[in-house]
Amino acid sequence: MAIAAPPLDGLTVLDLSTQLSGPYCSMLLGDLGADVIKVERPGKGDDARAFPPFVNGESAPFMTFNRNKRSLALDLKHPAGRELCLKLAARADVLLENFRAGVAERLGVGYEHVSAVNPRIVYCSISGFGQTGPYRERGGFDLIAQGMSGLMSITGEEDGPPLRVPIPVSDIGAGMFASIGILAALAARERTGRGQWVDTSLLETPIAWSVYEAASYFTTGEVPPRLGAGHRTSAPYQPFRTKDGWLTLGAASQQLWEKLCAVLELPELKKDPRFSTGAERVKHRKELATLLQAQFDREPTAHWLARLEAAGVPAGPILTYDQVFADPQVRHREMAVEVEHPVAGRSRVLGVPIKFTKTPAAVRRPAPTVGQHTTEILKALGYSEDEVARLRAEAAIG
C-alpha cells in the first residue's frame, strides 16, 4: 500500500522562536509534515545551540528538538530583514514566536503587522505569562513557572523542600498547548477563511495540569500538601523498593486491591477497616505503604513483576535512561531514531510519539546548521543570486 503524505504536508510554519517552548511546538508541527522555516540570528543562531553536550561542536539538545526544520539566518532588527520576514509571513499558514510580550510588536512583526499582510495566518505567541495581565512583560523560564504555578509546592517529600521537576514540563507543555491551539485555529480557518492570534504561556501550563490539586483546593479550601511519590486520590499508587531495586504499582481500585492482597499473600489486609475502601486507603496511605513495603522487601523486582502481571495488577520497573532506550517496547515504538547531520554525522534523536495508520509522521531531516537554507528559501521567494548576495553584504541575512 502506498504511503500518503504526512498529516500537515503543504503547511508552512514561519518559526521565530528560540530556546525550547517554541522550538518544541514547531518540532511537533514539522514531525507531522509541515515545512518549518526556522528564523535565526545570523552567525550565532538560536541560543539553544549553546546547550551542552556537543557532537562535533553541535548541540545535542538543539538537534533533538529542531529536527524537521530549515534554517533561515535573518536579522529582524534590519529593515530589509523585517521586510523579508513579512514577505514570508504573507505566504505562510502559521507564524510562531516566543519573545517577551511586546517585543514582536516593537520589531514590526507583531500580530497586527503580520495579519495585515496575511489575514489567513494563524499567529501563535508563547510567553512566560501571556499577552495580557499585569505580568505580561515579565521574562519567564520553566523554573519560574513551576514555582508560581503551584507545581513545586506539591513536588518532593512531605517534610522536604519544594522541588523542581527535572524535565522542563512548563516549556514542553506550553509548546504542546501551542501546537493544539494552532491546529484548532487552522480548523477554524477552514470554516471562516480567517486566521487568529493564539496565546499561551509557561505559567498557565502546569496550572492547567493541576486537576487533582485544583479540585481538592476548590472543594475543601485546604492547600494541597506534598505527598512524596504518593497520589492525591489513589492508594496504593506509588513506587516501592524491592530486594534488588524498585518498581511502581497501581492498585487503587477495589478489584485490583484485592488481587494485590492475594499476590502479596496478605489476606488480612482485605479485612482491615483502614483499607476497606479506596477512600480509606487514601486516608491511611502511610500505614498501608509501610505494610506493603515490608512485603516487597522480601523478593527481587523480577519476582514481583512476574506475579503482578500474572494477576493483572498494573506494575512496572523503574528504569534509568540507558534501560529505557534498550527496552523492547520503546525500541518497537521507535522512540529513538538515527539521522545524518551535516556536521555531527550519524546521531540519535527522539522519535515521534504519535503514530498514524495512513499518513505517518517521521523525522525526515536533521536539525539544520545556522542559515543552512537561507539561499534556498529566498530563491523560492523569487530573489536572484545577486539580490541574495546584496542582502548578505548588508548583513540583513547570514
Number of C-alpha atoms within 10 A of each C-alpha: 4 5 9 11 14 18 17 17 16 12 16 21 26 24 27 26 23 20 17 26 30 28 28 25 28 35 26 22 27 29 28 26 24 23 21 25 24 29 25 24 21 19 12 13 21 21 13 18 20 17 13 13 12 15 14 10 12 20 18 22 17 23 25 18 24 26 26 27 27 26 25 29 27 29 20 23 13 15 13 17 19 18 15 19 20 20 15 22 24 19 16 21 22 26 28 24 24 25 20 19 23 12 14 18 14 10 14 18 21 18 21 14 15 23 21 12 15 21 17 22 27 27 27 23 25 27 26 28 24 22 19 10 8 9 13 17 18 13 13 20 18 21 19 16 25 26 16 14 19 18 21 20 18 19 20 18 15 13 10 10 13 17 17 19 15 7 9 16 19 28 30 20 21 27 27 20 21 25 22 15 18 26 16 13 21 21 13 14 16 11 8 10 12 16 22 19 16 21 19 21 26 29 26 20 22 23 18 11 13 14 10 13 20 17 12 16 12 11 9 10 10 10 13 17 15 22 16 14 15 18 17 17 16 19 27 27 22 17 19 23 20 20 15 11 15 18 20 18 19 19 23 22 15 14 10 17 23 18 19 27 16 16 17 14 11 15 14 9 19 18 10 10 10 18 22 15 17 19 15 14 22 21 17 14 21 14 13 17 18 11 12 18 15 12 16 19 16 14 14 16 21 17 13 21 19 13 15 20 13 11 14 13 21 16 20 19 16 16 13 8 9 8 11 14 16 11 12 11 11 14 14 9 13 15 15 15 14 15 18 13 18 12 12 17 14 12 15 16 19 16 19 19 12 12 12 10 8 13 16 17 24 18 20 14 16 25 27 21 18 23 24 16 17 21 21 15 17 17 13 9 13 9 14 13 11 9 13 19 15 13 15 17 11 13 16 23 26 24
